């Protein structure tokens, strides 16, 4: 009898454990479900409702429609009168930062990945991989501080101070102590908070992601392909760029898309170094996107501005952050799904 | 490349070998400089931070509380403790959930169609979760954990809680708070005169030294009290005179009715706070003692009454709060260390769980890799020996996979400790106290964390906080490096160099 009981007990235990593990799986799916539910629910209370303005007369309620959100070119949630809620300036700011970041991270990341996988001696790899891992593990607030205190001054060439000239008189401006005031050489082109420095810092942050994911993809290409190429008399460069890289292209594209998703969703760097004024797209049009030296605001930057308490809870700007977060979520989801599809569709499996 | 056009390979043949070798070398050189750039960036970053922050790094900084205004006084203590608490909760939540999901995906190969579909959904979902911006998790944590959709009360008035006692807080004239125990959160606050009874009973009231009333506030209060008592004495005299027949100076007959009448009138129009019944009863008892005494002998009794009243008033004032200032007793919650409430509020628990959700995909993926690395022959052997699925997992797969799981988990924790965005909405970067590890601290404490404190300092205008920020970053990086060192050690110790 004890035998039979123990078998039944074991059966129950097995079932119970499987049920527990299934619950874990359900919980992970529930997280996504909850995110979508919360964002959708709160966003639905943003559109088409009379909401109290952030500043100014509470009686003059603001109503935002979906058409305003995607049709307006001005983002001014804090304006006391005529607050406007067009998402494009925030998307533009996000594109600026992510664009700069990718312009830095993708070429450099691909090159260092190719080098690590095809050229580097094993000992150098053993040193460089942990370095990349450490860079990948550096908190983003640190990169933000880095952007604000190292990259921006370097871009402004703050070590090269020039006297400030009063534009009306042409005379040098004097400070309170009678000494002429000075400013960094490029202060007119690069302001204290700017998209360029933030984008570069985001690029540095994304570099290890691009590098290590691309390297993984390159190393997954079987040796036989390389050996075939070498056997045909190709050089390492030719093998790397014409055989291995094309063979791993789907993985590389997926890696880059993942990095773009990270850059789009990056928060603290832009909150610290990019400033807090949304692009004035309506004034100067899309060309404003190229003024990378000026301050800007990304979608995540706006969320931080709201969350850290600069904007009062309960007002229209606070409600707006859910709509912005949903837009952000949809964008990153699209990028991740696209990356997954590319890897699955175009990925070649070698046995 | 079998499908490459034939003429292309012919072109290769015609190329000069020297040029090809040169291109190869050029590319290799460019790649080396790019890879070196990554190292340089790290060096510059660490150097710039270290140069700025090393001077501020001392014991006072590591243990002191934050200061909003003075950079030199700002300490990192609460943030360090807060981060460590977050890490503990995060690990406790993320590891079982993550490893469980990884086991489900790797060890339980689905045979039924529905289960296979479920497997696919979970796997795809993990990839998507990894891409969700961390600030979105902050919104999730705030809505689903901190406020719980406001379905079970609000964070301030939780629908469910245990481990809390409630007290009524009175303030006395010697700058101290007096706490009187209450039965529960809904119990009515004892009025000031009832507070008197509690005040006399040392078992019920609990004195804690908290600075509440300043010395400047006390003197005018005392003057007001004296004025009020003078008023009582004057009324007492008048009342007695009225009780005596005209011109008569003999013994006074104080009947019960007369005493009650005088006691009733005694306090009319006086601005004394609280329940006057206690005063009236005391006055009546004193008046009864005067029965049959001559007018001359009234003096000591009257003095006794006034003294009694004065004591009583002092005591009541002490138990009641700021005298004549209209201050009502406050309801206060005294929390045990195991205090728990159902909407978690913006607490350490919420922060840790939110971070657990942020790093969950990392834990799952790294655990999956570690489990996958266990040779399937070992699994088959366990099953062939008659072990059940779980026995093979518990006794064969997990022991082999644990180092890999640990490495991945530690790396995930080091990601969590540096995250500021998800807890931005949940933390209070201005708190001065050490969360959890303090008197009355619990997992429901408000918290701050290292990256958040750094962010708050960075957003201060001007350069005053720069060295403080840098010192904070140094501490953060040191913690991270030690995490990474442990992970790397584990990897090399148990897996050999990869």
Interface residues (C-beta under 8 A of the other chain):
Chain A: X10 X13 X14 X17 X18 X20 X21 X22 X23 X24 X25 X27 X28 X29 X31 X32 X34 X35 X38 X39 X42 X108 X111 X112 X114 X115 X116 X119 X120 X126 X128 X130 X131 X132 X133 X134 X135 X137 X138 X139 X140 X141 X142 X143 X144 X145 X146 X148 X149 X150 X204 X207 X208 X211 X232 X234 X235 X236 X237 X238 X240 X241 X242 X243 X246 X258 X261 X262 X264 X265 X266 X267 X268 X271 X272 X300 X303 X304 X307 X308 X322 X325 X328 X329 X332 X333 X335 X336 X337 X340
Chain B: X1 X9 X12 X20 X21 X23 X24 X27 X28 X30 X31 X32 X34 X35 X37 X38 X39 X41 X42 X44 X45 X48 X49 X52 X96 X97 X100 X101 X103 X104 X105 X108 X118 X121 X122 X124 X125 X126 X127 X128 X129 X130 X131 X132 X133 X134 X135 X136 X137 X138 X139 X140 X143 X144 X357 X360 X364 X388 X389 X390 X411 X414 X415 X417 X418 X419 X420 X421 X424 X425 X429 X451 X454 X455 X456 X458 X459 X466 X469 X470 X473 X476 X477 X480 X481 X484 X488 X497
